[in-house]
Amino acid sequence: MHISAISRSLLLLMVGSLAMAGNPGGEGQRRRPIAIVPLAYVGQQSQDEAWVGMVVAEQVRMGLDRVGGFQVTPPTVALKCMKDKGKDATQPLDAQTCGQVGRALGAERVVSGTYQVRDDRFTVKYRITDVATGWGIEEQTLSCGVGKLHEVCCDLLTAVVRSYDKRVDSTDPQPKTVEAPAEDRVLLGDKALRGALDMGTASPGAWELDCRGGYEMANGRPAQTVRFCTQALEIDPKFASALAHRGNARMALHQDDQALEDLDNAILLKPKVPTAYLWRATVLLRRNEFRRAVDDFDCALRLRPSDPFILCGRSLAKSSAGDYDSALADANEALRIRAAYPYAYYSRAVTELARGLLAESLADCNKALEASPSWDPAYYIRAKIYAERKDYGRAWADLNAFKKSGYVPEPEFVRRLRTDSGRQE
């Protein structure tokens, strides 16, 4: 199989991805299921203010991951759940809606709220809801100046963790908040909690611009990410996170030389951030530097052992380098860690196709699409299998499904399929 199909598929899966979950908590530690909902804006919102609600929610999510002991539903997943239930994501959530969303996501508590930007100040009003009773465990208002949003994020993270010092007693007709048992509390001081969202040496203004850049990337606007991260770096030229985010955005814009320079510098400044290695590996794959890409995946796995996402990326890189046995081992290990993981089925199918194992590759493509019908790269691999089997009708159908999602197939494969099938579609 031609390498560009592998590297392009990997690239599209990884470009724009947010940092994945951090510390999941110790062995045997109770993990508290909680959902974080993006904050809703109060009043007439402009594009310059739209990012705040998601960034605050995402920062709290990352902080809870780093504290450990929480099973956090990311803000993007909570937002999708709200939309699936026909809820207006731009409006504040009432207790009933919090309960519906929380139950759908398997959460015990839901963090929601609103924010305003007025007179150069951010104001956040949050609510922590007990899903079982609909009772508000805590409601408070936080405020800070523009350029100091980090303070609100730290205060909200601290409030969420401290809320586990309380529980809802629903034995009376009217629920009430009482002291929680010791095993449910998080035994960390406020200083340690604030450290979970440590900005490092970055100034508050640079941190805020970097957060804005990450938001723009997650919403498919890499040019804006470059803009905001560049502004952050003008304030703080050694801000590793802004360099990494800008490198990721430049990769999406096919500015590979500049992307590598940014990612190299980010890793030099902060060598223990897995996502920087993942993004650099993706650029290296696109440049056909397969062994270097495998090295970067190795680095990422040392920082985040047994991560199935990284294992699948390394599987594709090894397959690209012709190391098929090791590539299959990585895909199988990912499936052992996370059953029915579509990325692992896809990674295995890529290697099986490269080895000429058409039946096995087809079976894994089908499993990937059964697990996740939107796993579009599997359509491309399956189109190649059908073309090899001279089943041109199905090959064209899968190729068109792949293209419909915005992917670009290899021109040589399309040319060959047109010639062999006698069709131009």
Sequence and secondary structure as in RCSB ss.txt:
>XXXX:A:sequence
MHISAISRSLLLLMVGSLAMAGNPGGEGQRRRPIAIVPLAYVGQQSQDEAWVGMVVAEQVRMGLDRVGGFQVTPP
TVALKCMKDKGKDATQPLDAQTCGQVGRALGAERVVSGTYQVRDDRFTVKYRITDVATGWGIEEQTLSCGVGKLH
EVCCDLLTAVVRSYDKRVDSTDPQPKTVEAPAEDRVLLGDKALRGALDMGTASPGAWELDCRGGYEMANGRPAQT
VRFCTQALEIDPKFASALAHRGNARMALHQDDQALEDLDNAILLKPKVPTAYLWRATVLLRRNEFRRAVDDFDCA
LRLRPSDPFILCGRSLAKSSAGDYDSALADANEALRIRAAYPYAYYSRAVTELARGLLAESLADCNKALEASPSW
DPAYYIRAKIYAERKDYGRAWADLNAFKKSGYVPEPEFVRRLRTDSGRQE
>XXXX:A:secstr
  HHHHHHHHHHHHTT          TT   EEEEE   EE S   TTTTHHHHHHHHHHHHHHHHH SEEEE H
HHHHHHHHHTT  TTS   HHHHHHHHHHHT SEEEEEEEEEETTEEEEEEEEEETTT  EEEEEEEEEETT HH
HHHHHHHHHHHHGGGEEEE SSSS EEEE  GGGS    HHHHHHTT  TT  HHHHHHHHHHHHHHHTT HHHH
HHHHHHHHHH TT HHHHHHHHHHHHHTT HHHHHHHHHHHHHH TT HHHHHHHHHHHHHTT HHHHHHHHHHH
HHHSTT HHHHHHHHHHHHHTT HHHHHHHHHHHHHHSTT HHHHHHHHHHHHHTT HHHHHHHHHHHHHH TT 
THHHHHHHHHHHHTT HHHHHHHHHHHHHTT    HHHHHHHHHHHT   
